[in-house]
């Protein structure tokens, strides 16, 4: 039986969106790491460093976005919403800076 009062049930759309977007971001980070590593020296160590830096950036973004946005996410997950989660993972510092100027209430 699904509990309407269960906090995880209420966050199901945000959890699904973030999990799928994070999975896709790992693949994108691997591709970017490979491309930039090949471009700047064709060195395996450089590719790994770029990939690791991108992973840290995306995982940190996932944590920050989930903490800031998840409780407000009530719409069902659609391809458009998933694309928004994915894009948000890559531009999350800008979203935080833009949100600081917004009025509270």
C-alpha positions in Angstrom: 0.0 0.0 0.0 1.4 3.4 -1.0 1.5 5.8 1.9 0.6 9.4 0.8 2.3 10.7 4.0 5.6 9.0 3.2 8.2 11.7 2.4 10.0 9.5 -0.2 6.7 9.0 -2.0 6.2 12.8 -2.1 9.7 13.1 -3.5 9.4 10.3 -6.1 9.3 12.6 -9.1 12.4 14.5 -8.0 14.2 11.3 -7.0 13.5 9.8 -10.4 14.5 12.9 -12.3 17.7 13.4 -10.4 18.7 9.8 -10.6 18.2 9.5 -14.3 19.8 12.9 -15.0 22.8 11.9 -12.8 23.2 8.7 -14.7 23.2 10.5 -18.0 25.6 13.1 -16.7 28.1 10.4 -15.8 28.0 9.3 -19.4 28.3 12.8 -20.7 31.2 13.5 -18.3 33.0 10.5 -19.7 32.6 11.7 -23.2 33.7 15.2 -22.4 36.7 13.9 -20.4 37.7 11.8 -23.4 37.3 14.6 -25.9 39.1 17.2 -23.8 41.8 14.8 -22.9 42.4 14.0 -26.5 42.4 17.6 -27.4 44.8 18.7 -24.8 47.4 16.0 -24.9 46.1 12.6 -25.6 47.0 11.5 -22.2 45.1 8.9 -20.2 45.9 10.6 -16.9 44.5 13.9 -18.2 41.3 12.3 -19.4 40.8 10.7 -16.0 41.5 14.0 -14.2 39.0 15.8 -16.3 36.4 13.0 -15.9 36.9 13.0 -12.1 36.6 16.8 -11.9 33.4 16.7 -13.9 32.0 13.9 -11.8 32.7 15.9 -8.6 31.0 18.9 -10.1 27.9 17.0 -11.3 27.5 15.0 -8.0 27.9 18.2 -6.0 25.3 19.8 -8.2 22.9 16.9 -7.7 23.2 17.2 -4.0 22.7 21.0 -4.0 19.8 20.9 -6.5 18.1 18.1 -4.7 18.3 19.9 -1.4 17.0 23.1 -2.9 14.4 21.9 -5.4 13.2 18.5 -4.5 10.5 19.4 -2.1 8.9 21.7 -4.7 8.9 19.2 -7.5 5.5 17.7 -7.7 4.9 17.3 -11.5 5.3 13.9 -13.1 8.6 13.1 -14.8 8.4 13.7 -18.5 11.1 13.9 -21.2 11.0 17.7 -20.9 11.3 17.6 -17.1 14.2 15.1 -17.4 16.0 17.5 -19.9 15.5 20.3 -17.3 17.0 18.2 -14.5 19.9 17.2 -16.8 20.6 20.8 -17.9 20.3 22.0 -14.3 23.0 19.6 -13.2 25.5 21.3 -15.6 24.6 24.9 -14.8 23.7 24.6 -11.1 26.1 27.4 -9.9 24.3 29.9 -12.1 21.0 28.7 -10.8 22.1 29.2 -7.2 23.4 32.7 -8.0 20.2 33.6 -9.8 18.2 32.3 -6.9 20.0 34.5 -4.3 18.6 37.6 -5.9 15.0 36.3 -5.9 12.7 37.6 -3.2 11.8 35.1 -0.5 8.3 34.3 0.3 
